[in-house]
Amino acid sequence: MIKEPIERFAQVQSDSYLDVAPELIVEILSPSDAWSELQTKLAEYFAIDVKLVWVVDRR
């Protein structure tokens, strides 16, 4: 569920991408995922102002 003010999304066209970062990303690791790849993804997420990342490691 998105708990953001609707104003953040008011100007989004139905055929375009959102221009805002998600508040939460859930990254589920697979056995083939390397730690360096995860570090790169985390850096990219935080660079675009993602507030929270959950990393699920079921390996």
N, C-alpha and C positions, 0 to 999 in steps of 0.2 A: 504494500500500500504506500502510495506517495503522500507524504504529509507536508506538502509545500503550498505556499499561497498560490492560488490559481493565477495570480497576476504574473508569476514567473513564466507561465505557459500561454498567456493570453495571445501573444503574437505568433504562435507556431501555426504554420500552414499544415494542412493534412498530408501534403505530399513532400514535406521537408523533414529534416532532422532537428531534434531538440538542440537548442543553443545553450544548454545548461548541463553541468556535471551532475551525475547522480549523487545522492547523499551516501549511499551504501552500495558496495560491490561485494559479491560473494564469489571468491575464487576457489574452485574445487580442484585439488591437485590429482593428477593421474600418476601411475607408477613411472611413466616416462618423463615427467616434468623435472627439469633441473633447477637447482636453487638459484643459479644465475638468471635463468629466465623469469623466475618469480620476482627476484629483486628488480629486474628491468620493468616488469609489469607494475609493481608497486610504485616505483619511481614515476612512471607515466601516469598512473592514477592520481597520485598526490600532486603532480604537476598541473593537472587540470582541475584541481580543487575538490577532489573527492574527499569527503569528510571521514569515512570509515570503510575499512576493508576487512572482511572476515576471510581467513584462509582455512579451508577445511582439508585436512590431511588424513585420509582414510587408508593410507598405505600400510 
